[in-house]
Amino acid sequence: MRYGYCHGFASGPRSGKAQFFRQRLGERGIDLHVFDFNLPSFATLTVSRSIRQVKDWIAQAPAEGVVLIGSSLGGWLASWVAQEQPQVKALVLLAPAFEFMEHWWARLSEAEKRQWQTTGVKWIDHYGFNSLQPLHYGFVTDAQSYDDRQLTRPLPTLILHGIADEIVPIQASQRYAASRPWVKLVPLAGDHGLKDCLDMLWQASVGFLAACPEIGFPANDPPHAE
């Protein structure tokens, strides 16, 4: 079983949650591949490009099963990968950005939207680079082509979402889970970053993966060396 981590928008492979899951899975002898969706350039980022990147990684070992962990935008695009890739056996989604355009696009003023569309570029506060980075308007037009109603493949899915999420309201995950009985939604007392909930993220993920018969995930922590 292969494990992959999809980071969020304007983030990167060094994100705190990515490294947390890499360390904890590594303690169980599981290698976590963390994608870098900033490659080859953040400026040309699109959801479709990121999805292709994950699909290419899956294609390297088509006979193996895959578990995808995704945060925010990474959770949204991981769901689209799973929709089309039967190798994906389970999803763990951290504050996934369902209804992405309805919430993210709506936070911009009409003047900001017009300027971005006119100039073709918007400068984004990139947390991974700790600097402002340009992003082409193609990101918007590409994201607008994805409709969450088409995410219909039934596979074990765990959603962990903060009730105080100020970026993607938990109601988006509630609406997603309401019509999909294969989805388990766990509300947490946290915001979008879920930085204060790491232990709860891990414990919920362990219990969920251990209960998936196709995963073969060890239910118990490895013994510590004396």
N, C-alpha and C positions, 0 to 999 in steps of 0.2 A: 504494500500500500504506500503510495506517495502522498506527501503533504505539501501544499502550497499556500502561501500567504499573499493576499492582495491588499496592498496599502490604500489609503484614502487619497482624496484630491489634494494636490499641492503638498503631499507628504513624500515619503521615500522609504527605502528598505531599512533605514536606521531608526525608524519610528519606535517609540517605547513599547507599544503593544506587540509589534512584530518581533522585537528582540526578546520580549518576555516569553512569548509562545515558543520562540526558537530555543530558548534556554530550557524551559520546562519540558518540551518534547524531547530535547536532546538528553535530558536526564533519564528518559525512558528508552534511549537508543534510537529515537526517531529523528531523521533529518528533515528540517523544514526549509523548503525552498522559498525565499522571499523575492518576489518580483520587483523590478524597478521600472515603473511605468513612465519615468522621466526620460527613458531612452527611446530613440536616439536624441530627442529634444523635447523639453516640456512645452515649448512653443507650438509644436505640432501634435500635442496630445489629443486623442479622441477616445471615446469609449470603445469604438470598433477596433482601433489599433491595440488597445490593452487586451481586449478579448482575444484577438489573434495571437498576441504574445502568450497568453495562457494556453490557448489551443495548441500552439507550436510546442510548448513544453510537454503537454500531455501526449502529443504525437510521438515523442521520443521513446515512449514505452507504452504502446497502445494496449498491451495485454494486462497491464497493471491497473488496479483501482486507484482512485484519487479522492482525497479529502481536501476541500478548499476552505480556508478561513479568510474572511474578507471583512474589512473595516470601512464603514461609510460608503464612499463611491466604489471602493473595492468589493464591498459586499454586494452591491447592486450588480456590478459587472460579473462577479463570480456566479450569481444566479443565472445570468444570461449564458455563461459558459456551460453551466450544468444543464440548462434547457436543451442544448444541442449535443452534449458530449456524454454518452452513456457510461464512460469510464468514471465519471464523477459519481461517487457513491454516497456522499454526505456533505452538507454545508454547515459551517458555523459562521454566523453573520453577526458582526458587532456594529450596532447602530447603523444598519444598512440604509443606503440612500434611496429607498423606494420613493416613487413620485418625485424623482430628483428635480426635474425641470420646474415642477409646480412650486417647489420650496426654494431651491437655490436661485433660479432665475427671478423669482418674485422678490427676492431680497435686493435686487438692483433697482435703482431709480430708472425712470423712463429716459432721462438724459444719459445715464450710463449705458443703457442698452443701445440707444441711437449712436452714441459715440463709438462703441465697440463695433457695431455693424458698419458704420461709415469708415472708420480707420482700419478695421480688420484686425486690430490688436487691442488687448486689455492687459494692463500690468496687474499681476496677482501676487498677493503676499504669500510667498511659498515657505511653508514651515520647514520643509526638508533642507532647502538651501539657505534658509534664514535671510532671505533677500526678496526684492520684487523681481518677478520674472514675467516675460511677455507670453501671452497665450492667444493663438489665432482664433478668429471667429468660427472657424470650422468646427471647433469643439462644440459650439452651441447647436449648429445645424445637424451635426451628427447625433448628439444626445437627444434631440427632438424626434429622431426616427424610432426611438425605443418606447414601446408601450407595455407597461407592466402586466396588462391583462393577458399577454401572450405567454407569460411564465406559468406554465401549466403542468410541467413534468413532476409527478409525485416522487419525491425522494426525501429521506430523512433530513430535516432542516431545523437547526436551532438558531433562534434569534435572541440576542441579548441586547436590550435597549434601555437607556436611562430615561426615567420618567421626567427628568429635568432637562432633557435634550433641547438645546436652544437653536440647533442647526437643522436637524431632521426630527420633527416631533414624533413621539412614540406612536401617535395615532396612525402614522403612515404604516408602521409595522403591524399595528392592530388590524388595520383594514386588509393588509396583505394576508395575514394569518387567518382572518375570519372565513375566507372562502377556500382555504387550503388546509384540509385536516391533517396533512402530513407535516405541518409546521408547528413547532413548539416555541412559543414566545415567553421569555422570562423578563419581566420588568425589573430594573435595578434602580437603586437610589443614587443615580449619577447623572452627569451631563453628557454631551456628545462625545467627549474624549474618554470617558469611563476610566480615567486614570486612577481614581480612588477605589475602583472595583476589580482590580486585577486578580486577586485571590478568588473572588466570586466568579469571574469569567473563567478561570481555570477549573474550578470545581464543577461548575455547570457543564463545561465542555467535556471534562473527563467522564462524568456520569452519562452524558448524552452519547459520546462515542463508544463507551463500553457497552451500551445497550443496543448498538447497531451490529447485528450478527455478521454482516459482510465486512466489517472493518477489522475485527480481530484486535481491538485496542485493549491493552492491559488495564484492568480495573483498579489495580492497587499500585501505589507508589513503590518504586524500587527500594530495597533496603539500603540504608545509609551505611557506609563503611565505618567500622569502629576505629 
